[in-house]
Amino acid sequence: MTNMIEYQGYYGSVNYSNEDEVYYGKLEYIRSLISYEGDDLKSLNLSFQEAVDDYLEFCQEENIEPEKPYKDNFSIQN
């Protein structure tokens, strides 16, 4: 199962591991690797939102520009 969730303009994947019996995902469309997990969909969504909030807070504390998701089309010019 793979679906997407959205929060504050960031997108996250939703996956389920039968082996571990846990939902998990990562922020999509940015280069940084930010992951989250939960025992059910509600806790996964809360974990996703916390991950986004933590990422934005970290960027603010370090005075760096947070990456913006690049979900839309883009063109490459020669």
N, C-alpha and C positions, 0 to 999 in steps of 0.2 A: 504494500500500500504506500503510495507516495502522493501527497497533496501539499498545498502551500497555505500558509497563514501569513497575515500582514499586521504590522503594528508600526506606527509612526513612520510609514514610508519604507520600512524594511520588510523583507520577505524571508520566510523560513520554511524549510522542508518538514514534512511530517512522515515518519517511517515507523514501522513496528518490527521488533525482533521477537520472533516466536521462541527462539532459543533462550533469550534473556528475559522474556516477558516484560519488555519495557518499550515505551515510545521514545523516539529520539529524533533529532534534527540538527540542522545547522543553518546559519544565515546564508542566504543565497545572493548572488549577483554582486558580491564584494570580494576583494582579495583576502581579507583577514579571515582566519578560521575561528569562528565562534559557534560553539555547539551547546546543546541543552538536552535534557531528557526529563521524563516524568512517568509515573506509574499508570496514569490514565490521561485521556485527552485534556481534561481540565487542568491537571498539574503540568502537562506538557506546555499548554498555552501560557500558563503563568510563568513557567521557567523561560519560555521564549521571550516574553515581555521583560522579565528581569535581565535576560542576556542583552537585549537591546538597550535597556536603561543603563546597565553597567558599562556597556561599550561607549555610549554617549557621555556618561559621567567620566570615564577614563580619559576620553579624548579632551574633554573640557579641562580636567585636572592637569593633563600633560600639554595643554595649549596646542593641540594638533587638530586639523580639520578632519572630521569623521568622513569616511568613505560614503559616497552616495551610491545606492544600487543602480546598476546599469542594465535594467530589464528591457528597456525599449530597443528598437532597431537602431543600428548605427551603420555608417558606410565607411569603407576604406578607399582612400584615393591613392592613386599611383603618382 
